[in-house]
């Protein structure tokens, strides 16, 4: 083969297009980012089996992992129950009732706890299930908690809001009151007056 033929073939070959190289690099980076985000999400939403050792109020429990390990405090995801009396401060109507309802549902029971991968005030944010029942949603459906819209995400948003609408329509629990004050408004009002 002569050098003239090689030069001829080289001339006919197209040089890599810089624009296509950049697009390919961007696509590869995006794929890697999506894969790493999916891995992080899977790690964040861990489910463990535990036993509810204590019910602190209508949306907070202490859980002991069944396979051993340290007890942890679990704030029920997506709900906000009426405040209970604490440190010399009065609670909200139905605050004690919400606590009693949650005790009846889970105290001393084995449950599945889905850790949402977030913490609030040193508490794990969790969804608790007992025998397949979403206890968070059950607290709303029975009228002992609000759907905490500010923090709800799919698919729970529609389920929890629907449960609240049903409790309101049937005047269950706190919805027996004409215009109950949501806990987040109650806390804000009591913070501003120093309680």
Phi, psi and omega in degrees: 000134182271158179296335179295322179293319180296315179298322180296316180294321179297324180294326182282341178287139178276142176283146179303136179279123183300322181297316179295324177297318180294317179297316179298319179296317179298317179298316179298316180297317179297318178299315179296320178296317179296318179296318180290324178295319179296320178296316179297319180295320180296321179290326184287329183258068180275143177245131178232159173265137181211174177240132179283114184269331182206144172249114183278322177197196186287354179218018181218130179226162172253130185240138172251121178300134182295324181276015179093166182121179185281142173298150175218155179268134184241121174265120183296125182294138167077007179229158174219114182267157177303144181290144176261164178295137180209144174044050177076007181252138179292153176261185178271156170304139179075003176297312178292324178296321178296319178298315180297319180298314180295323176299314180299325183284321192225345186301126180077004184262152171278133184221162169262130183243115176265112178282127183276357178082015178233158174231149174221123181053041178078008181250141173291144174263124191221157166248127181253132176235137175233120182052040177085351180272130176284106183293324178302309180296323179297323177296323178289312183300324181277357174088024181246011176199156174268152166287122185274079188306326183303328185245002183282141176232166176295150356275359186289330184305306183293321180295314185287321178293321177297320178297320178294316179301319179295316179297318177299310183300326182261007176050048178271145174057231184297343180283001170289338175285153180290315183215074184295145179275123177297146183304322181296325176288320179298316179296317180299314181296320181285332175293319184289338177258007173082022177268000000 
